[in-house]
Amino acid sequence: MKRFLPIIISLVCWVIFIVLSTLNALLHYKANFIMILFVYVLFAGAAMGATFICWKIFKPRTEVLEESTDDKELSYLDYSMELIANLAFIILFCCLMQLQSPNYFDVFFEKYIQIGSLRISKFYMFPIVTYLIVPLWFNLIFKGLKEKNFDNNYGSSVIMQILIITLASYLLLMALPNSWCLELAIIEILTVVAAIRKYIWKKWSKKKISIFMIGYVYFWVFALTSRFNQGIRYILHLSTYLNTSINYVKMIFNGGLLVGPSSQLLKNQNITQFLVDRNTYILSGLCQGGWIMVIAIIITLFVFLCSTYRLLGKRGISNDYYVLCKAVWCGLALRVIFGTLYSFGIMIPFNLPFSNNLSLCIDTMGLGLLICNYHSSLHKDKALPNDNKTNE
């Protein structure tokens, strides 16, 4: 029972966050609490169920592929290189089409992909690219390097592939708001760090790894500063918004009660509209439940962060899905830490986990992935002899 404690605690926190999101949604919609809660539970349950089903379908196939690596004509690194070549061709093709027909074809410069009359929002593509495609691809590259016995001659190929994937993800998502691009940069840097720690930290020179990481971080610093230069007008606008935002946060803090809802705050339409725009259940919880509720929410966020980290497993680094799960957990940690700071008036615009419809779906699927990975690692631990466990 003790082994399943991280799963139970994470699921309890998940249910609490759904209830908090429902209370927050009452500020948006004039509807019954039970009705909104039912819709949110149904929506989150469907996302969690879909994650479990996908894990059940695809994980056995992955294991079969790993068992038959000796019979493959292409190594993982060669297969990744073929995908990189196709990706480079797609990027060049999109650039050519965008130059020829900018009004009918746009992939890079808008917040949606436009192909004729078809438009696909990049906000929905962001979590798929950031937390699924990129980590899995990085893992494929480093696994291919392991297959080559960590030969230094393949180092340039690995570095080039990582940079091309990073550049492609940035070009695709650079039209999104600054905070989204900052999240993309942080997650990809931490994903590379996780992959290096898993595969090559003990195999390659620490000096070479450090030089690569410095160059990789510098690439992201250059990319972000180049886009922030064109956002100076936004920053000037943000400074005026910052003063207004801090004033509203102070009003909410001063008007919040120790226990129970504050009728003074809830009747103030300006504050209500601010809470709707801010979309954080910490501030709405202060208005609806008092400081006791805020303290309980922060404790729940901390417990959730610790329990989900525990879902990575004691020997998680030896798990095949470590890089993917680490990226997912880092995304949850970013939203917990920066989302909490954002709720207290610090202008780091990150939403708290499970705080809106998109976040409720994506974060639930991320939590489901961590649970599946942890449950799978428990079965592997059972299969290991006791002496192997102690040696690890």
N, C-alpha and C positions, 0 to 999 in steps of 0.2 A: 504493500500500500504506500510505503514511503517513497518508492520510486515514481509513483504516479502523482505525487504531490505537486510538482511543478505544472503538470497538465491541469489538475483540478484548480489550482490557484489562478492560473492564467485564464481559464474559462470563467471562473467566478468574476474576475476583473472585467473580462469581456462583456459579461451580462450587465455589470454595473455601468460600463461605458455606454451600452445601448440604452439603458434607462436615462442616463445623463443626456445623451443625444436627443432622446425623446422630449425631455424637459426643455432642452434648448430649442427644439423644433416648435414647441408651443408658442415661442415668440414670433415664429414665421407664419404659422398656419393657425387659423381659427377652427380648431377641430378638437375632438375628444382625446384625452390622454391615452385611453385604452386603444383607441383606433390607430393612433400614430405608433404606439408601442407594438401593436400587432403587425403593422406594416414593416417596421424596422426589424423586428425579430424574424419575420418571414424572409425579408431581404438578406439579412446577415446569415440566417440559417442556410439559405440557398447558396450563398457564397462559400460558406464553410463546407457544405455537402459537396459542392462542385470540386473543391480542392481535394477532399478525401477521395472522390471518384477518380480524378485525374491522377492522383498519386498511385492509386490501385491499378490503374490501366497502364501507366507509362513506366513505373519503377521496375516491374519484372522484366520488361523489354531491355531496360538499361543494363540490368544485371546479366542478361544473356549476352548482350554485346560485349560487356567487359570480360566475360569468360572466354569469348572466342576471338580475342585480340590477335592471337598468333596466326589466325587464318586470314586476317584482313590484308587486302592488297595495298591499301593506303593506311598510313599511320594517322593518329589524331592530328598531328601537326600538319601533315600534307593535306588532310581533309579541310582543316581550318584555312590553309593557304588557298585552296580552291574557292572556299566561301568568300575569302577576302578579295580574290580576283573578280568574282561575280558582284560583290558589293561595290568595288571600284568602278566597274562598268555601269552599274545602276546609278551611282552618283554622277558620273560623266553624262549619262543619258538624261538624267533629270536636269542638269545644268544646261544642256543643249536645248531641251524642250522649253525650259523656263526662259531662255533667251529668245527663242523663236515665237513662243505664244505666252507671254507673261499674264495675259488676261484670262487664259483658259487653263494654264498649267502652273502651279506654284507648290513647291515642296518645302522650301527653306525659309521664306521671308514672312510668312503669315502664321497665325496661331492655329491654322488648319491646313490640311493638304487638299488642294483643289485640283481635280482632274475633270475638266469640262464642267458639268453641273454638279458633280459629286464633291462633297466636302466632308472630310474626316477630321474631327477635332484632335489636336495634339495633346490636350489635357488627358484624354483617355489613353493615348499611346504612351505617355510619360512613364507610368508605373511598369508597363510591359517591357519597355526598352531598358529602364534603369534597374529594375529589380528582378528581371527574368532573363532577357536576351543577353545583356552585357555580362552578368556574372557567369552564366552558363558558357558563353563563348570564351571568356577569360579562363575558366576552368578547363575547357577543351584544349586551349593552347598550352597551358602548363602541364596538363596531363600528357599531351603529345611530347613535351620536352622530357618528361619523366620516362616516356617510352623510348626516347633517344638516349637514355642513360645520362641525362643532364650534360650533354656534350656542349662545350663552350662555342663550338662552330655554329650552333643553331641560335645563339644569343641574339644576333642581329635580326634574324627572322622573327623571333618572339617579340622583340621590341617594336619592329615595324608593324606587326599585326596588331599589337595593343594600341599603338598610336593611331592606326587607321580606323579601328573600331571606335576609339575615343573621339576622333575627329568627326566620324560619320554620325555618332549619337549627338554630338554638339551641334552640327549643322542642321540635323533634323529638328532639334528642340530649342534652338537658340532664340526663336521668336517668342517663346514663353516668358512670363515675368522673371525678373532678376532672381527672386527667391527660389524659383523652380530650377533655374540654371545653377544656382549656388548649391542646391541639394544634389543635382546631378553630379557636380564636380566632387563634392564631399563623398558621395556614395561610391563613385568610380575610383577615387583615390583609396578609400578604405577597402574596396574590393580587390584592388591590385595588391595592397598590403596583406590582405588575408590569403590571397593566392601565393604570394611570395613566402609567407610564413609557413604555409602548408607544404609547398613543393620544393623550393630551392634555397631556403634560408641556411640550411646546413650543408648544402651541396656546392654553392657558388661562393665566390669571394664577397665578403661583406662590403668591401670598397666598391666593387662594381655595382652591387645592388643599391648602395647608397647614392652613387652617381646617377643611376637610372631613376631612382625615386625623386631626387632633387630636380632632374630634368622634367619628369612627369608632372610634378607639382608646379614647376615654373610654366609649363605649357598651359595648365589650367589657370594660373594667375594671369598670364598674358591674355588668354581667351576672355576671362571675366572682366579684366580691366578695360579691354578694348570695347566690350559691349557697355560697360558702365560709363565710359566717356560719352557715349551718345545718350546716356540716361541722366545727364546733369540736370536737365529741366525737370525730370521726374523727382530728383533728389531735392531740388528747390521747392517743388510742390509738396514733397513729403515733409519738409521741415515745418510748413504751416499746418499740415495734417497732424504732425507729431504733437504740436502744442495743444491742438484741439483734443487729440486722443488722450494725452496725459491729463487734461482737465476733466474729461469724462471719467477716466479711471479713478482720479482722486474723489470725484463726486460719488462714485459707486462705493469706494472704500469708506468714505465718511458716512454714507447713508446706510451701509450694511449693518444689520443687527448681529448680535452674537449667535442667536438661535431664531430661526423662523424667517418668513418672507418679509421684505420691506415694502409696504404699500406705497411709501413715498417714492421709491425708485421705480416700481412697476407702473405707477400712474404717470410717470414722466415720459412723454412720447419721444423726446430727444434721446434719452438714455436707452429706451427700448429699441429705437432705430439703430443706435450705436451698437447695441448687443447683437442685433440682427446682422449688421455689417461685419462685426468682429468675429462672430461665429465661434465663441469659446465657452465651453460649459463651466469653466472656473468662475468667470464673471457672472454668468447667468445663475450659477449655483449660489453665488454670494447674494444676489438679489432675491432668490427664491428660497434659500435655506439658511443663510447667515454664514458667519465665519467658521462655525463648526463644520458646515458642509464643505467649505473650501479646504479646510485642513484635512478632512476625510478624503476629498478628491486627490489632493497632493500625495497623501499616504498611499492611496490606491494606485496612482501613477508610478510611484517608486516601487511598490510591491510588484506591479505588473512588469516593470523593467527588469527587476531581479529574477522573477520567475521565468520570463521569456529568455533571459540570458542562460538560465539553467537548462532550458530546452535545447541549447546547442550541444549539451552533453559533456560529461567529464572528459571523454576522449573524442570530443567533436572534431578536432583537427584531423583525425584519421578517417572521418566520414567522407564518403564520396560527394556529398552535397554540402560540405562545409562552406565553400565559397559563396554559394547561393544563399544559404541560411544566414551566413554572417552579414551579407548585404541587406537581407530583409530585416534582421535585428537592428542593424545600424540605422536603417530608415525609421524604425519604430522609436529608437533612442533619440534620433534627431527631433522627431515630432514631440516626444515627451519633454525633452529639455528646452528646446527653443519655443515650443508651443506654450509651455508654462511661463517662460520669460515674456513672451508676446502678450500673454494674458495680464501680466502685471505692468504693461505699458512700455516695455522695451521693444523698440521697433525692429524685431527680427521676424518678419511675417511668415511664420510656420503655423499650420493648424495643428491642434492637438489630435492624437489618434482617435479614430472613430467619430470625428466631430461633424462630418457632413456626409452626404450620400456617397460621393466617390470614395472618400476616406473610409467609410464604413465597409464598403465592398473590398477595397484593396487591402486594408489593414487586416480584415477578417481572413482573407485568403493568405496573407503573410503569416498570420497566427496559425492557420490551419497547416501550412507548410512546415512551420517549426514543430508543431505537435506530431505530424506524420514522421518527420525526421527523427524526433526524440523517441517515438514509439518504435521505429525501426532499429535505432541504436540499442534499445533495451533488448530486443531479440538477438542482436549481434553479441551483446555482452553475455547473454545466457549461453550462447553457443561457444564462447571462448572458455578455455580451461582456466581454472583458478590461478595457476602459476603464470599464465600469460597476462592476466589482469594485474597481478601484483608487479610484474615486470614493467608494465606500462605505467 
